[in-house]
Every structure is written in structure tokens, then in C-alpha cells.
Amino acid sequence: MIYPGQTILRVDLSNDKIEEEELPDSIVEKFVGGKGLATYLMYKEIKPGIDPFSPENKLYVFGGPLAFIYPTFTRTVVVSKSPLTGLYCDSNAGGSFSVELRRAGYVGIVLEGRSDKMKCLKITKEEKRLIDCESLKGKTTYEVGEVFKDYSVLTIGPAGENLVRFANVCIDMRKNPMTRPGVAGRGGLGAVMGSKNLKAIILKGWLRLDELAKGVDRDVQKDLTSKYLKILQEDVVPGIGVGGNLPVFRVAAEARILPVKNFQAGSHEKWEELADDAWGKITIKRISCPTCPLRCGTTVVENGSLTERIEYETVAMNGSNLMIVSRKALAQINTTLNALGMDTITTGNIAAFLMELTERGLLRDYRISWGDLESYMRLIHDIAYRRGIGNLLAEGLARASKELNAEEYAVHIKRLEIPAYDPRGVVGMALAYATADRGGDHLRAWTVAAELTSKLTLEDLVNLTKYLQDRNAALWTLIACDNIPGNSVKPPDEMIRIYIRMLNTLGFSYDEESFLKLGERIYNLSRLFNVREGVRREDDSLPPRFLKPREDTGWVITKEDFERMLDMYYSKRGWDSEGVPLKETLDRVGLQGLI
């Protein structure tokens, strides 16, 4: 055993069976935890071509080995075959769940099969069992959180129950939370959980720190923790500010890369009404994930009322993108989507698509105009409950646009809707979106800051994209918070060196080179999963909108430049011209024998 608790809990919902399984050291050494272990198990256990809603699909809920032992490693990753894309998907969230999972002695939970009625999984020191939760059918994520307020709660809302293909998984959603809630928002993993008739996992850990940190030199642990907290206070807090990543809105607006009217423009005259400093002048409560000192969850006063400050992606995709410039309205949208359990990025993207079709006169039986909050709120509920046009839209943008014969207006890659950065103004994001392992995504490789502060060649962007994808895949094995390395005043590599030292106190022996190779190993493995599902070069492409000049600036990504970047990227990765990893590449990164 490398670290205490390298054990998973296997839950067979079809047969009401729960078993513990200790993972072998050889696998833990190669994949550590979090995204790494979940991706490995997913590749080995999920058969090619299965329906994501079938009992044969599995849902992996994992934490990392450093949770509870060191501060800030509190995120939970959920991994499965996505019902939205049909491909690999991982999505992570904050909250208390991963800490309690480690305190229960587990690094992950594997959910398989399907219950014949609604269940909840209960994990405490006294019992580990599936309990009847029929009474929670139709309840919102907030209502479930209140029912189990003495536990860490991972749950789905009505959208997940109704198999909306972009339903999310929520953690610790409560009306007045003591710790920051979390949302694993992308790819529809809440719908996978719903397809298994599992409403929630409720968890209360019991192990003490000394039980989880067996073999760790306590003096070294205390010294590393002290140094880490000092760096967080001096270097990260000034970088992240207050309230998560909402300050990015101002950066994106000034750079003219905001999504506006379904990515037809990159800024608009009222953008300052949605910038971070417009959300209220009085901070009345700051909350954080357990063991994290940053407290980036914030509640502010808005015109005499309390409202939770929301994140950049939600504000941009549901605000500037839809021409809704009311902060009160956006707070309402955010709360409603979280309660119903739906991805704010995908929902905003779909609504913008509909609004553009309405403006162009391409919808016959439905109308929704830019900025129409009342119609949008009604649409959100129609999607969650699959009513009227909402039933089609619940299938996701790719399927809906094909049915409506309007694919040229749909902004997605590999059926995952694009987040809130127009790549025509930051070209590296085009490659990052196209090669992300879960479809159009910004978190695998966020090149925005580097592009806005430096003049980079196409080759520079290729190298940066690969580096960030590998680095983040490695960090998500721990699971480290994205808000820390990316917002440090000092270079992120300095923070990563501390992470490696922390990891090695558990019994690993990583250095910077091997840690980066860990990420490369995982990224190749998720690519192999997608290749097995049929992904090739033609899928690593951009939506038509980004290959045409933007109306307000004339910015465009030429197909020639994009194909050049893709060629360089495949070469740098050690993949063939179709994007399939070469055998020698798999051997080099430690994945021998997988193809």
C-alpha cells in the first residue's frame, strides 16, 4: 500500500451490492488518484460503443490522496462516458465531499448497474448501504441538501432524473451553506447518475488525520503546510481577489473576446454592468471549501438583497451572450439552474442559439428574443422537465441543431457546447477547444492569459496547449484546485513543486519531469478512450462560426492556420495524422499494451 485509503467502494445498484476493493500499488503508482485512477478504471471497464444511459456504463466519483492531509485539495472529480458527447468526460467540483470520502477511507466510488427505484447511497462508520429515496423524486439539489444537512451530499436535481443530457452533479447545495458548494457541471454526468436511479450519495467520514497520514513525517507535513499557507496568503489571494473568477469578465470584455449574441460579437456597450466590481460593494459572507483559506465563495448585497456572487462562465454565457444585463436576473438564473441541476454553460449556449434563430426568422413554432428573461426562465424549466421544445433541447445543442436544420449556428465541438471565450481573439483557445479530451472545453488548456500578455507564434501556442493539458491532467490526480496555480503571483511551476513534495510524503517518488509525464500518460489514455469510440482528426475541428470573420472586428481563424496548428500538435503529442497515439508514444508514457 502506497497511501492509506487507496481503496474504492464498488456499488452495484442492480443487485444492491456494495464491496470494498484495494487498488494495487502498481496502478496507484502510475495514476495516483482523482482523474488518473478514474480514467484508468473507466478505460479498462467500460466496453466500447455502450449507451451512456445503459446499466453497463459506470460513474466514477473520486477524490485525491492529499485531501484532508494538506489544505486546498478538496475537489471531487466525476468521470463517465458522457450522454451528451458519447465520449470520455470528467468534471470536478468543490465542496466537502472529497474530504469526507478520504475520511471514510476511500479514494473513490464506482457506481454500476441500475436500481429499479430511486435510491441514495449512505456511507458512515456504522453502515454503507443503499436506502430508499422515492420520497426525494423531483426534489431540487437545495432541497436534498437540506434533508441531509448533517452530511456531505452529492446529488442530482430534476434535470438528472429526467435524463437531460447536460444535467450536472452538485455538492453541498444548501440555502445558507457553511462551506462552498460545488458543481460538476459539464458533459451530463448528472444524467448518468439519474439513469441509475441514484438521487444522492450522503457521506460522513470518521478517520482522524493521524490515521490517514500513517507513514508521513509529521514534522515535514507541518513544515510544508506552513510554507504552503504562507504562499497562498502572500501570492494567491492577491491574484484571485474576492469571488472566484468573475474578474475575468472585465479582462474578456476589454480584450473583446466575450460571447455576445451567440458569439457574433465580443463586447457590448453595457458590459461594465456585469463586471466583478458591479456585483455589490458590501461583502457580508465569504465561504470556502474545507481546509482552504482562500474563501472565494462570496455573498454580497445587491440593492438591499442578498445574492451569491457567481462565476465568469455563468455571467458571460447567460448574460452578455443572451443580452441579459441585470445582475439580479443572473443571480436568479444561476440559482435556478443549480437547483434543477443543469449546466449553466450549455444552457446559455442553447438559449443563444434559439435567440439567433428567432432573430433570423428560422423558427416556425417558437420565439425567444435577445434579453427576454421571462421566456428564458420558462425555457429553463421546459428543458429540465422535457416539456414542449424543451424535450428536444434537453438532447443538447448538436442533436437539436441537426433536428432544426440549423447546424451552422450551433457552437460546439464534439457535441460539447463552447464556453465563454471567442477563439478568434485568442487563437490558442481554438486548438485547446478542439483537442480537449471531453469536447469544447477551456479548462484543459486556458491559453488566454498568455496570449493577452505575450506575442506568441502558432508553434508557441501548440507547445503551451500540450503543456497545460498535461500539467492539469497531473494536477487533477491530486485533486488540486484550478484557482491556485493559475492565479498565483509567482510562476505556477513554483506551486507545482510544492505539490510534488506533498505527494512524495505519502510514499510516491515524483519529480517535475515524471509528474508532467503522469499528466501526459493520463491525457493519452483519455484520448485512447475517444479513439476507441471513433474519434479521428475530423472531430478535432471548429464550428463553422469560428472560421468566418466576426461581424464587429473582422477577426477570423483561417482553416490553413488551424490545420497547421493541429499538424504540429499531433507531432508534438506523438500521434499519427488522424490523431491516434502511436505505439512508441504509449510505450514512452507507460501505457504499453493498451492498443
N, C-alpha and C positions, 0 to 999 in steps of 0.2 A: 504494500500500500504506500503510495507517494504522499497522500494527504488524507487525514481523517474525513470521512464523508464522501469519498469518491464512489458513492453508491447511488443507484437510481431506484425509483419506485415505479414498477410496471403495473398499469391499471387496465385490465381487460373489462370493458364495460359490457360486452356481450354476455360474459359469463360471471359477472360480479366477482371478479378475482383480482387480488392485489398481492404482488410479490416484490421482495427486495432483491436487487442484483448488484453485486460489487463489480465495478468495471476493472478489467485487467490493467496492470501498470503499463504494459506496452502501448495500450491505446491512450491512456491518460497522458503519458509522456509525449505522445505525438499531437494530441488535440486539446489537452489541458482542461477545458470546461466550456460553459456557455455555448457560443456559436460553433466552436470547434467540435466538441463532443456531439452536439445535436446534429450537426451536418454529417458527421461520420455515421452515426446511427441511422439517420434518415437515408443516406445513400445505400447502406447495407440492407435496410429492412423494407423500404418502400419499393414495390415492384414497378417497373416501367409501365406507363400507359394507364394506370388505375385512375378512376374517377375520384377527384379530391373529396367528394361527398360520400364515398363508399366507406363501409366499415374497415376496409383494408388500408385506408390512409391512416396515418398516425400523426399525433400532435405532440411535439416535444417542448416541454416547459423547463428551462434550465437557468440556473444561476452560475456564479463563478466561484473558484476556490478561495478568493480573497474576501468574500462577503463576510462581514461581522468581525473578521480578524484585523482588517485595515479599513480606515474610513473611505467613503465615497464609492465603494464597489458594490453598489446596491441595485443595479439594474437586473431585470429579468428578460430573457430572450425567449420568444415563442417561434417555433420552426415547424413548417409542414409544406406539403405540396399545395400551392395556392389555388383556390377555386376561381379566382379572378384571372390569373395568368396561365394556370396549368403547369407552372414551373416551380423551381425552388423559391422559397420565401422565408426570410427571418424578419422579425420585427421585435424591437425591445422597448421596455418601459421602465420608468422609475417606480417608486413606492417601496413598501416594506417587504414584499413577497420573497425576494431572493435572500434577504437576511434571515427571515423566519424559516425558509427552506433549508438553509445551511444549519440553522439552529435545531432543525429536526433531523439532521444527519444525512441530508441528501444533497446531491449536486443537480439532480434533475428528476422530472416526472415524465414518463412515456404513457400517453393515452391512446388506446387502440380499441377497435370494435365499436359497437353502438348499443346503448341501452334501449330497452323497449318503452321506457318512460323517463321523464325528467329526473335527473339525479344531481346531487352535489357530492364532491369528494371531500371528506373531512379527515384532517391529519392533525392529531395531537399526540402527546406522550401516551395517553391511555388507549387510543384507538386510531385505526386507519381503516376507514370503511366508506362505502357509497351509501348515501342516505337519500330517502325520497324527498324530492323538491318540487313536486307537482304544484304546490301552492305558490311557487315563485314564477310560474309561467307568465310571461308578459310583463314582468316587473322590470323597471329600469335599472341601470347599473347603480344609481344612487340609492334606490330602494333596497337592492340586495345588500349594498354596503351597510345600510342602517340595520338590517335584520341581523347581520353578523358583525356588529360593531366591535366585538371583543377579539376579532380575528383579523389576520391579513386576508384579504379577499381578492381573488382573481375571478372575474365574471364576464359574462356577455349580457347584452341588452336584447330588446325585442328584435332588432335587426339580425342578430346572430341566430336567434331561434327561427326566424323566417328565411334564413339562408340567403340574405343579401350578400352578394359576392365580395363586398368590401366592408363587411362588418368587422369591428375591432374587438380586442380583448382589453378590458380595463382592470386596473388595480387600485384598491382602496378608495373608490369613489364614494364620498360622503358629503353631506351638506356643510359640515364645519370640520374639515379634516385637521388632524393634529400633525400628520405628515403629508408630504406632497403626493398627490395621486399620480398614477401613470397610465399611459395608453399605448398599447402595441397596435398602431393604427393601420399599417399598410398590408395589402395583399389578401384581406378577407379571412384571416385566421380565426376570427370570432365565428364565422360561418362554419368552419371545420369543427369547432367546438360545439356549435349548435347542431350540426349533423350527427353528432354522437350523443345528443340529448344530455349534455352536461352543462348545467347552468352556471356552476361556480366550483372553485376549489377554495376551501376555507382552511386556514393553517395557523397553528400556534406552536412555535418552536420551544425547545426546553433545554438544549445543551448550553453549558457555560463556555465562556471564552477559552478557559484553560483546557476544556475537553476538545474543542475544535482545533486548538493550536498546539496539540501534542507534538513534541519534537522541534517546535520553533523556539529559538533562543529568545527569551522574553526581553533581555536587555537590548538585543538587536531590534526586536519588534518595536519596543518603546522608542528607541532612538530614531528608527525610520519613520514611525508615526509622528513624532515630534517635528522632525525635519519637513515631512510632507505637509503637515498642518501649517507650518510657518510659510512654506512656499505658496500654499493655497491662499493664505491671508494676504501675502505681500504681492503675489504675481497674478493670481487668477481672479480674485474678487474685483480688482480694478479693471480687468479685461472683460468680465462678464457683466458687470454692473448689477442692476436690480431687475429681476423679472425675466429671466431666461433669455431667449434670443430675439426678442422683439426689437431691440436696437438695430437689427439687420434691416428692418423695413426702411429706415432712413437711408442706409447705405445703398440698398437696391433702388430706391426711388431716385436718388441723386445720380446713380450710375445708369438710370433708365433701363433697368432690367426687370422691373416689376411685371407681374402678369396683369394686364389690363384688357378687359373685354376679350377674353379667351385668347390672350397672347397676340392681339392685334396691335397693341402699343405697349410701351414700357414705363410710362409715368402719366400722371394726370394732375390737374390743377389743384385738387383738394387733398393731395396725398398727406400733407402735414397734419390733417385732422386724425390720421391713423398712426402717426409716428409714436415712438415709445413715450416721449415726454408729454403727449397729449392725453394719456390714459388716466390722468389724475395726479394731483400734487401731493396727496397725503397717503403714505403707506401705513396701513393700520395693522397688517399682519404679514410676516414673512415665514414661510414654511419650507422644509427641506425633506429629502429622503433621509431615512435613519442613518446615523453616523456621518452625515455630510454637513459641513459647516457653511456651505455657500448660500443656502436658503434662497434659491432662485424662484421658488413659487411665491407669488405675491398677491395680496388682496389690497385694492386701492379704493378710494372714494371717488365716485363718478357722479357729479351733480347731486350730491347728497345721498346716493345709494351705493351699496356695496357691490363690487363686481370683481371677479377674479381676472387678473391680467392674463391675456392669452398669448400664444406663441406666434412667431412671424408667419409660418406657413398657413396657419388658420386665418390670420388677418388678411394676408395677401390673397389667398385663393378664394376667400369668401367676402373680402372687402373690395380691394381695388379691382380684382378680376371680375366681380359682378356689379361694380359701380355702387356698392353699398358703403357709405362713408360715415355711418352712425356707429359710435363706439358701443352704445347701449345695445344696438341691434346685433353687433358682432358678438357681444357677450352672451346674448340670448341664443344666437346660432350655435356658438361653441358649447354652451351648457346643454342645449337640446341634442346636438349630435353626440356628445359624450353620454348623455342619459340613454339615448336609443342604441348607442354602441355602433357608430358609423364613422368611417374615415373622413376627416374634415378636408383633406387634400382632394381625394377622389370626388366627394360630393360637390365641392366648389367647382371642380373641373367640369363635371357633368352639367351642372346648372349653367355655367358659362356657355357651354356647347349649345344647350337649349335656347338660351337667350340670343345667341348669334343666329341660330336657325330661325327664330321668331323674327328678328330684325331683317333677315334676308327673305322672309316670306316662304320659307321652305317647310313649315309645319302646317298641316291642314287642320288638325283637330285639337291643337293645344297652343296656348300662347303664354309666354312669360317674358317680360321686358327687363332691360337693364335697371338695376336698383329697386326692383319690385320685391320688397321684403315680405309682404303678406303672402304673395304667391309662392315665394321661396320657402317660407316656413311650412306652408301646406304641402309643397313638393317633398320636403324632407320627410314628413310623416307618411306621405304616399309611398315613398321608396321603402321606408322601414317596414311598412305593413303590406307592401306589394299591392297597392291599390291603383287602378287605372294605369296611366302611363308609368307610374312608379314601379309596376311589375316588370316592365321592360328595362327601365333604368337600373333596377336592382341587379341586373345581369352585368353591369359595368359598361364603360364607355365604348369599348371595342365592339362588343356584341350589339349594343343599342345603335351605334352609328351605322353599322352594317345593315341592320334591320330597317333603318330610316333612310338608307341610301345616301348618307352624308359623311362618308369616311374622311373626306378631305378636310373637314372642320374638326376632326377628333384629334386631340393632342395627347398621345400615349405612346409608349414603347413597350413592346411585348405585352400589351394589354394592361400595363400599369400606368395610370394617369400621371402626367408630368407634374412635379412640384413647382415652387414659385420662383424660378429663375429663368429668364429668357436667354437661351444659349447663344442667340445671335449677338448678344453683347458681351458674353463671356464664353468663348468658343470651346474652352476646355470642358465646360459642362456638357457640351454636345457629346463628346467622347465618353464622359463619365456616365451620362444617362444611358447611352447606347450599350455600354459594356457592363453596367451594373448587374449583379447576379440575380436580382429579383425584378428586373424590368426598370422602367424610367424612375430613377432614384438619385437623390443628391447626397445622401449620407455616406455612400461608399467612398466617394472622392469629391469633396467640396473644394473646387479649384477657385472659387470666387475671390477670396481674399488675395491670393497670389496674383491672379490676373488683374485685379484692380490696382495693385501696388507695384507691379513689375511688368516690364515688357518681355513677354515670353514667346519663343518660337513654337511652331507646331510640335517639334521634337521635344522641347521643354515640357509642353502640355502632356504629351504621351508619357514621358518619364514621371511627371508629377502624378498623373492619374493612376498609373500602376503602383507607385509607391504608396499613395494614400489608400488605395484599395487593400493592399497587403497589410499596411500598418493597422488599419481599422479592423480588418478581419482578426488580426492578432489581439488587439485591444478588446474585442468583443468576446474573446475566450475568457476574460478575467471576471466580470464584465465591467470595463471602465466606462465612465460617463463621457459622452461626446462633448459636454460643456467645458471639460477641463483642459485637455491638451490644446484644443482649438482656440481657447480664449486666454491662454497663458501669455503674460507679457514677455516671458522668456521663450526661446525656441521650444516647440513641443517635444523635441528629442530629449531635452533635459528631464522632462517629466517622465518620459517613457523609460529612461534609465532607472529612475526610482521604482517604477512599476516592476521592472525586471528584478531588481534587488528584493522587492517584497515577495515576488513569486518564488524566487530561489530560496527564501527562508522556509518554504514548505517542503523542499526536497527536490525541486527542479534544478536544472543547471543551464539556463539560457544566458546567452549574451546578445548584444544588439543584432548581430548578423543572423543568429539562429532564431531569434524572436521574429524578425522580419520574414524569415523563411517559413516559420509557423503560419503566418498570415498568408503567404503565397501558397502553401500546402492547402489551406482551407479554401482559398479562392479558386484554385484549380479543381478541388473536389466539388464545390457547388457548380462550377462550370460543367464538370462531367455529368452531374445530375441533369442539367439542362440539355446537354448534348444527347444524352440518352433519351430525352423527351422530344428530340428532333430539332433543337436549336442549331442554326448554322449562321453564316455570315449575313444572309439576307434579313435575319431577325435583329441583328445589331445595327439597326438603321434608325433614321429620324423620321418623325411625322412630316407630312407634306408642308405644313405651315412653316417649319423652320428652314426649309430650302427655298423659300420665297422671300423677297425683300419686305422688311417691316414697313408699314404704312407711314409711321412718324419719323423714322430715321433712315430708311433705306438699307439698314443692316441686313445681311444675309449670310448664311453658311453655304458655300458652294459645295456641290457634290464632290468635286475634284479634291478640295481640301479635306473634306470629311473622309473620303476613301483613302487618301494619303495617310491621315492620322490612324485610321483603322489598320492599314497595312503595317505601319510602324509599331502599333500596339501589339498586333498578333506576333510580330517578330520578336518584340521585347519580351512577351509572355512565353515564347516557345510553343506557340500554337501554329497549326497549318493555316493555309489561306482561307479555309472555311471556319476557322475559329475553334478547331478541335485540338486539345492538348496533345503534343507529341509524346511518344513513349519515353524518350530521353528526358523530357521535361518532368514527367511523372516520377521517373527514377530519381532525378536530381532533388525533387522536393519531398521525397519519401512516400510516394504513393504507388510503389511498384505493384504490378499485378492487377490493377483495377480496370484496365482495358486490354 
